[in-house]
């Protein structure tokens, strides 16, 4: 079962196709157009020569012929798509160069000539953060009230050193300011980024996505850097032969980026799509569907999806999904609000869940959420598990602790290290030889910080292997400790 909510296929990310079908109840295609614009870092307003990777067509290699009227370009593109999808709808995609870099009168004429065509439901406008004047912003805001207008901004990277190298010619603060202006006017924003830019490593590429994830953006395009003939990038590459990403590296980075991105963000593109006859490197991009398939396979193998890193509980549920079977017996050692208990109950439909909590209020609340008759609650501390369930020694498949306090109860009542330690020791008497212990630790309060430190110290001096999973660099955020019961011995501290 695919755990990602914005999908009705094997895709574990929010595809543009899914977004269009849910919004328009129809197949929707983007028809690429070349409106004959130039760019402010080509004509000298902010720079010359353009971005070093940009082709002569201004990254509009599959757009129409600029010598032809826009309506003719659109109809030619539409006819190709219409052969397969008779009842499709269309987005006019102003793709080549900078499509807001002209007087308002000219922009209105070109945009509205496409919007007037049959079955066109909106336009996408590719542009730069430094090339949208206030009068254009005001016009786009009004236009968006009657049709769908989406603005695509080229960022490529948040790192200024790389930005200077690629000749982007605008700052990160300029980009952020334009995103805010567009969103203030309720205009959707799609951001273009490039993986594999010269001398950037995986960490830097993930930093770009982490930064964007905190902004109010609605979509993203992820490209692989490709070197095209007759570009400044080709000359640099021939001279310096800087390293390029392999397909495996690219897939790994994209999957890690998707795991960071909020699930609502629509993925408009997930790989590059160069013209083969102009491509210098990398040639693995010529097999686009192979790249897409590898991304799907890698996410499935990791058992992750877009937005996976948004909560440490996603890590917990992945462990439960991979380990727990339908007939297993499991323990929720800290019932709390009952969310974990409900999840476990649904996983072991033919098995059983035992739930422990010292607060009757928590038990009562959790009990109202349970739909199956396979849960037994105990208003007891988790350090009484052995005396409460002596007949279940070596029979439990998984024990889950979510340490801290009951969010909707008295927050002064928290789990304590002395009882938690006893409960952990008892857990390995109850777990069967291949059982698993999951401990979610919350160091964001005084007792939780002490618990966190003592658990790590305790496990460091035990003979058990453990893994720690974090979804953030925030040292006070919850994290997961996962311990596997690899043999029949109980957990003991080394002397």
ABEGO torsion letter per residue (X at the ends): XBABABBABABABBBAAAAAAAAAGBBBBBBBBBAGBBBAAAAGAABBGEBAABBAAGGAAABBBAABBAAAAAAAAAAAAAAABAABBBBBBBABEBAABBBAAAAAAAAAAAAABBGBAEBBBBBBAAABBAAAAAAAAAAAAABBBBBBBBAGBABAAAAAAAGAGBBAAAAAAAAAAAAAAGBBBBBBBBBGBBGBBAAAAAAAAAAAAABBBABBBBBBBBBBBGBAAAAAAAAAGBBBBBAAAAAAAAAAAAAABBAABBBABABBBBBAAABAOBAAAABAAAAAAAAAAAAAAAGBBBGAAABAAAAAAAAAAAABBAABBBBBABAEAGAAAAAAAAABAABBBBBBBABAAAAAAAAAABABAABBBBBBBAAAAAAABAAABGABABBBBBBEBBAABBAABBBBAAAAAAAAAAAAAABBAABBBBBBBBAABAAAAAAAAAAAAAAAABABBBBBBBABABAABBBBBBBBBABABBBBBBX
